[in-house]
């Protein structure tokens, strides 16, 4: 049978080992999906990277229904996008015009009549950079705001209701917007949490798989942090006193902080979901390779929090982070010790402890967070045994997915790959040459510049984005590299000879405005070309806010509006029209 088949083909094509290995197979609304035992995921092991024993991916996402739904635009940025209603000062948001779809032909010329010929290969949703944030965490760097206004965002206390509203949006979608095909899964491409705290990891798992979330730590009854500190450096929403943000038009919202730490309920995604790790998931504060530092580990759960420092000290610390001169956090530890007398008392909480890569894997493998599967959300016990956080899985009969770990445990927020993982990537693509491939990672090709050694593998060479591009460009089956990290929509063509071209799709975050996720549809045009349709979506929260509405939905709407108005925010993160809703054409046989 030809490699190019519709995703609506019979489920009889599922790998036999997958069916036999299925543990508690579940019936899904669009067909049949298999929740596999962790040992049946094709996780990357040290042996699989280089000894030739790696098997084809066997963890399957949901299978599509045979009857596609009708195409639509409602609920996507094709129909409407939140936009300011006033032209100066603090901007109130409302319904703005949608973003049109742009056809991009840098890698292949689109041929007429393709809309009537095409068949769907796969369709999925990408979440990225949710940054679920424990805003009361003692190690947070809010005080850097004295030197950089955007180092702290006024809306960070609302990351949980904001993310739940994004889940609600996906659950309401009627399949894929262009083809109407059922959606196979959601993939998160990292920075799911912000401070690498156990509290945040629990919130993330519940947001994605469903359950009651308590976005609070420390005192179970009261918020304790910079937003009720009385410091003018931060927005004090419950207070009538003037602060720097109110001077810019931010409102007085009595009851805001109590609402922000109130229990929220997530329905969980009604699709299977997979996970990719980001630097904020792997490193304390997203930048320090400080796991094992006893002082910082204790400070994370202790009852003291630094909220303000002189601007000169803040700029010095921020420069050390940006320039990667303190990747292990020893300078940061000394900084905290030097400012110990300025710390304020807060309620200690062990849930704020940093989590390790093994903790991250165990949370995904926990049956309590299985949701609509798959078990482990891509990760498996093989990952735990090997100490890896990368894997491959089958998206559909014709497409595999590959999730990479581009974080560097040596510290700093930029990324790279170790030699073993790069070899595994090359081998996985080679072993599955008869399937198209979509590669997922947190970092982009241009942000993979950190080749600092991994402390756990000090003798292993690290490889940057150029080397990853070289590997991907050597395989004709690669269609796309989907990532995040830069909080901006950017779509980049990578051209190579012999049909070895692909698109790099980088998607804006869900913490900074415009707070987006992306639907990706892969279709065969039946003319020697493949099209990748990308459609951006916002959360289900209304564009207009009501200051009297501090419900879960009202907070999600405020989350978006506050992010638009955040001082120092980059208003260009939506990218150009060619980086948003697109048709990306590829020449493939």
Secondary structure, DSSP 8 states (H G I E B T S, - for coil): --S---TTS-GGGS-HHHHHHBSS-EEETTEEE--B-GGGSEE--HHHHHSS-------B-----SS------TTSTTTEEEEESSSSSS--EEEEE----EEE-SSS---TTHHHH-EEEEEEEEE----B--TT-TT--GGGGGT-GGGS-TTGGGHHHHHHHHHHHHHH--S-TTT-----EEEEES--BSS-BHHHHHHHHHHHH-EEEE---SSSSS--SGGGS--TTS--TT--S--TTGGGT----TTHHHHHTSEEEE---SSEEEEE--HHHHSBTTTB--TT-HHHHHHHHSSEE-----HHHHHHHHHHHHTTS-TTSHHHHHHHHHTGGG-EE----GGGSB--HHHHHHHHH-GGG-TT--GGGG--HHHHHHT---EEEEEETTEEEEE-----TTSSSS--EEHHHHHHHHHHHHHTTTSEEEEE-SS-STT------BTTBTTS-EE-HHHHHHHHTT-TTEEEEEE-SSSS-EEEEE--STT--EEEEE---SSSTT--EEEEEEEE-SSSEEEEEEEEE--SS-SS--TT--SHHHHHHHHHHHHHH-TT--TTTT--GGGSSEEEEEE--
